[in-house]
């Protein structure tokens, strides 16, 4: 027999990891999106001034 048992992750832990990663990914995406929108608005203001 092999001295190490292979542990299979429990389905509940997998679901919890997926939910946490979606929340963290959404937060990062919103921060990046906000910065991109601010940069786009700054670029539009510069074009209208010229």
Helices and strands as residue ranges (DSSP letters): H 11-49
